[in-house]
Amino acid sequence: MADTTWSDCVQGVGTLYLSRLLRFSDEYRAQYQAAFGLGAETKKILEVGCGPGALAQSLARWYSDAQITGVDLDAAFIRFAAQQAPHIRFLEADATALPFEEGSFDATISNTVQEHLPPEKFFGEQRRVLQPGGVCLVLSSRRGVHLAAPCATEQSPLEREIWNRADQFFQTSGQRPVVGQYWMNERELPAAMIQAGFRQVSASYLAVNLTPDNPETPLDRGLAMIKANRQNDLDAVDSLSRAAPGLASAQELTGMRAQINRRYDQRIQLYRSRRPQWDTDVSLIMIVRGVK
């Protein structure tokens, strides 16, 4: 049976795809490429835990001479990724048991995957499938600034009631998925890569600033930021309906979605009329690089 646990209960396809389109947009291409340090000899790149494929699509643009392969355990992510980018090879696969022979790739890359997997398996499998001299890139979200527009946070009494029910349900049932079990700090992560046998390990940082009201933000990009936040909130309702069926009625769930859309319609109206709300999402991305 296909595994869709992550897309059903943790992060929806739309949430992950839209947010990563913004974080891996061509606006940051030069900074990412400088940190990645991949030369012209890099012909085969594997993305581990590719989700719905946004980073893989960027890699295909940035390294047009390389063959990009993306793997993820979640079948819904892989189906979506393959539809969006049929020119990229996407496979359902377990990051701790990659279906490739030793030395199959020149580079491996992952984004916010390491913290969910045992480090010996996570690093060990990537080292196995890399050629000698191959590069392992691990991207990890660090501390950031996350501030919503006031109009987007004003939950209705119905929403507060249902989310309270959800909190009580997950606290008593123990059914909340375990996330980030193997998270490492900025000292531990490069040390773990060294312990796994990688050499020339380095760490760099890249800040992604998603602030719609900045004057230099193009209108379409600002709208995309607001759309990504809307999708995140809508997906949270859908995840609740799957993770805790029966906790809220169909009518209640429909009402929650309507409230969310109303709030974000207002945010878009304010944005188009140039009435700044200064909501922002600034992500600090740690990029750890090692050589086999």
N, C-alpha and C positions, 0 to 999 in steps of 0.2 A: 504493500500500500504506500502511495506517495506521501512523503513527509511534508506537511505545510504548517508545522507547529509555530515557527517563527513568524511567518506572514499572517497567521491567524490570530496569534495571541500576544505578540511583542511589538512588531513594527509592520504595518501594512505595506503592500507593494507600492502604492502611490506615495506614502510618506517617505519611504526610503529612496525611491527613484527621484522625486522632485527635489528633496534636500541634497542629494548627491550631485544632481545636475548643477546646482548652484555652487557647491563646494569644489567641484572639479570642472568648472567652466574654463574656457580658454583665457579668461582674464588672468588666471593664475598659472598658465602654462609654463612660462619661463621660470617661475619660482619652483614649481614642482620638478621640472626637468633638471634644474641645477641641483636640487636635493637628491634626485634619483641617481644622477651620474651614470646613465646608461649610454654606451657608445654605439657606433654604427654596427658593431659586431653583434649587437643584441637582436636576434632574429626570432626568438620564441619566448613569449612572456605569458606566465600563468598568473591569473588573479584567483586567489584562494578566498572563498566566501564572497563571491561577486554580487550577491543580492540580485536586484533587478537589472544590473548591467550598466549603470551610469558611468562608473569609473572605467570599465572595459571599453565603452564607447570613446571616452576621452583618450585612453591609451592608443586606440586604433587611429585616432587623428594625429596624436603627438608622435607616434612611432609607426608611420605609414608603411615602412618596409618590414615590419615585424608581424608575425602571426600571433594573434591574441587568443588565449583560451581562458574561459571563466568557468569556475566550478562552485556549486553551492548545494547544500543538502536539501534546501527547501524547493520543492517542485514548482510551486507557484512563482517563485522568483525566476527560475530557469525558463519556464514557459513565457513569461513576460519578456525577459531579456532576449530570448530568441526571436520573438515577434518584433521587438524594437530594432534589433540589429542582426538580421539574418546573415550578414557577412562575417560575424564573429562566431567562433565555436563555443557553445555553452553546454555543460554537462552536469547532471545530477551526480554529486560525489561527496564523500566524507573527507574533510580536511585532515583527519587523523589516519586516513587510509587511502591516499590518492591513487587513482587507477592508471598510473604512468610508470614507465621503467626508469631506472636510475639514469641521471644525466639527460633527461628529456628537454630541459628548459635552460635558457640563458639567464632568466630573471624570474623571480616570484614576487608578488606584491599582495598585500592584504590591507584592508581598511577596517578598523574596529572589529577585528576577529580574534586577535590573540587573547583578549581578556575573557573569552568564553571557553577556552580549550586548555588542557594540560600542556604546559610549555614543552615538556620533553617530546610529546607527540606533534605539537604544532610546529616547532622548529625542526624536529627530526625528519618529518616527512618532506618539508621544503628543502632541507639540505640534501636529502636522498635524491630528489628529482632534479636538482640543479647540476649542471655540468661543473667540473673544476673551474674555478674562476668566476662562476656565476654569482649573481647579486640577489640577495634577499632584502626586500623592502617591507618594513612593518610600519603602517600608519596607525596612530592611536590618538583619539581625541583627549585633550587635556582640559584644564580649567578654561572657562569662557565666560562670556556675558550673555545672558538670555533675559530679555525684557520685552514683554508683550505690550501692545497698545492697550490703553485702558478700556476702550470699547470692545476689545476681544476677550477680556477677562471677566466681564460682568455676567456671571452665570445666573440663570433663573433658579427659583426655588425648586423646580422640577429637577434640574440638572444636579443641584447640590444634594438633593435627596437620593437620587440614583447613585451618584458617586460615593455617598456615605454608605449606601447598601453594599456597593462593590467592595469598599475597604473592609467592611465587616465580614463579607463573604470570603475574601481571600485570606484574611487573618485567621479565620476559624477553619477553613477547608484545607489550607496548605497547598492550593492548586496554582498559585502564582508561579510562573516559570522562573527558574533560577537564571539570573543574568549577571555577567561580570564576575563570575566566581574566581577567575584567575587574574584579575586586574593587577598590574604592577605599576609602581611609581617611576619617576623619571630616572632614578638610579638603578632600579631593579631590572627594567626592561633591557637596556643595552647589556647589562651584566648577564642576563639570561641568554642573550644571543651569543655572547662569548663562551658561556658554559656549554652551549650546544655545538661548539666547534667552529663558529664563524670567526673570521679575522678581519682586520681593518674596520672594526665596528665604529660607527659614528652616529651622532644624534643631531638633528637640526629641527627647526621649528618654523611653521608657516601660519600666519594669522589670516583667517578668512572673515572679512567684515561684510555682513549682510544687513545693511541699514537702508531701508527704502527711501527715507527722507533726505539722505545725503544729496547735495546738489549735483554731484557728478554721477549719481546712479541713473542710468537710462530708464525711461518710463517702463519699458517692457520688462526690464530686469527687476525693478521695484515691484511690479505687479506679480512677477514670478515668485518673489519672496513671500508676498502676502498669500498667494495661492498655495505655496508649500505649507505655510502655517495652517491654513484652512484645512488642507488635506490631512495634516497630522491630527487635528481635532476630530474630523469626521471618521478617520480610521480608528481612533480610540474608541468611538462608539461602536463601530463594527466589531472591533476586537472584543469588547465587553459582551456583545451579543453571542459571540462564539465561545468565549472562555467561560461565561456564566449564563448559559441559556435558561430563560425563564426568570432571571433576576429582574428584568424590566419587560413590560409588555411591548408589543409591536407599536402600539399607539404612543407609549412613552418614548421609545427609541426614535420614532418619527418626529416627535416634538423636540427631542434633543437636537437632531440634525437640523431642524428648521431654525432653532435658536442660534446654532453655530453659523449657519448660512446668513442669517439676518445680521449677526455681528460683523462678519467679514464683508458683507455687502456694504455696511456702514464704513468699515475701514477703507475699502476701495474708494468709496465716495469722498472721504476725507483726503485720501492720497491724491486723487485726480483734481481736487479743488485746491491742492497745495496748502493743506492745513496740517503741518507736521505733528506727528505723534511720537516720533523718536523711539519707536520700538526697534529692537536690534537683536541680532544673533551673531556674536563674534566667537568664532571657534579657533582655538589654538591647537594645531595639528602637529604632533610629534612624529618625525620621520626617522626611524632607526634603520641604518643600512649596514649590511655585513656581506662579506665575500666568502664563498666556499673555498 
